Amino acid sequence: MGAEDKKLRRTLMSLNIAQIGTGRVGRPTAYSILCAGLASNLMVCDTKPGLAEAFAEELRHVSASLRLDVEITGYERAEEVSGADIILISAGKPRTPGLKMSRRDLSVHNAETIRYISEATRSHNPGAKYVVITNPVDSMAMICKKYSKADFVISTGTNIESLRFRSRLAKSLEVPVSKVQGWAGGEHGSAAVILWSTAKAYGISADEYARIEAKLFDKGSIETYMKSVSKFVVDNIGGTEFGPAASFRDIIRAIGNNTDEVLSVATPMEIDGIPEPVWVGVPTRLGYSLGPSLINSLSEDERGAIKEAAKAIYKTYKTALEAIE
């Protein structure tokens, strides 16, 4: 058995996961990962004094309830995190409720945080896989790759948009959500695009199902919902929490359990006219390693939209990079 196979086997049996940033998104994410039984060692980290350890105490109570033998540790410095197989980064400044601001507006401030965490965790976590949650996620994954120098860096991409899309598609077609399929792609946020060529209900295209069942559904309203619902949640609750946490848990489960399932995460892609790979959301087979994406099976218009999103992501990345170097 080779070294990679041995690490894969160890990871499937006992996964060391670090959640860096235990705010409104980080806490439900770590909780969801714990409840799913994905970690044998769960490390939580936050610079606010006492926060990570207080949260770790709560997670220990949860593990007692679930009878899960999980080692849970709280840290205040990213440098203290060691031996992680997967590092999730959600630390950073969130959008402000009630203000008109995009995720891109956070890029310069959050790039500093991502750089610090990437450099601080690099030496004590050899071989760790990085999953970036901090907004704007796609360009922040590029910052993480540059400063962590890790082989495996992804952002959570448009996976949450895909879940929002499916929930509204199921409602529009009046079918159980378990019977629909489909993904979004491009840039996480308002620039995400629905990949209608992947949309299905009961295994057939959504358009064909609607025709057979004489259902009327408005694609425009579904896309508007997918792009705007997060602002509605932010304005009324203060931030999105449980939907993203479920999405991120799915990503960690795919990596840790090597499920090879299709999730719309952002991975590096070569784009004509851009001198380096860009992290952009495309449905991709995800397991312990990155499998092939569905890019070649998408329509020409969909591939074009993803390339345009990549250009916007790269512009945000370059702006952030120039500010922190």
C-alpha positions, 0 to 999 in steps of 0.5 A: 500500500502506497503512502497516498493509499495509507493516508486515504485509509487513515482519513476515511477512518479518522478525520482531523478537521480544523474550523478556523473562524467560529462566527455565524457561519463557522459555528453551525458548520462545525456543529453540522460536521460533528453531528454527521460523525465526520471528525475524530478530532475537531479543532475550532479556532477564533481570535476572539478571546474565549470564543473558541474554547466556549464553543468547544465546550458546547460541542463536547456536550453535543458529542456526549448527547450523540455518544460520539468519541470526538476529541474537541479542542479550541484555539485562539491562534491559527499557528496552534492548529496542527495535524489537520487533514482538512482546514476550513476557513470561514474567518473574515468580515461578513456582509453588513445587514441592511447595507447594499454591498456585494461579497466582492466588497469584502475582498481586500479586508478578508484577503489579509485574513486569508493570507495570515491563516494560510501562512500560519497553518502551512508548516504544522499541517503538511498535506492538509486540504483547504476549503475556503468559505470566507467571502468572496470565496472564489478569489479568496481560495486563490489567495489561500493557494498562493500563500498556503502552497497546498496541493488541494485548495478549493472554495465552496463555490456555488454549492449553496446556490445549487441547493437554493436552486433545487429547493425552488425548482422542486417548489415550482414543479410541485415535486419532492426536492429529493426528485430534482437535480441540477447545479449552479456555476460561475461565481458565488453570489449574484453572478452565479448562473443556473446551469439549466442543462443539468436540471432534472425532475424524476430523471428527465429534463425539467423542461420535458417534465414540465411539458409532460405534466403540464406544469408552468414554471418561470425560470427567471423567477427561480434564478432571481430567487437563487440570487436574492434569497441570501440578502433576504435572510441576511437582512432579517436574521443577520446572516445565512447560517444553516443552509451554508453549513449543510452545504459545507458539511456535504463538501467535507463528507465528499472529501473525507468519505471519498464519495466521488459525488458531483458538487459545484465547488470552485476548482482551478480552471485554465481560461483563455486570456488569463495567465494563471488558473482561476477558481470558478464554480463548476459541477465537479466530482469530489472525493479525496482528490478532485475528479473531472468536472462537467464543463464539457457537458454544459451548453455553449452559453453556460460555458461562456457564462462560467468563463465570464465569471472567471474573469470577474473572479480574477479581477477581484483576486488581483485587486486583493492581491495588490492590496496585501502585497 
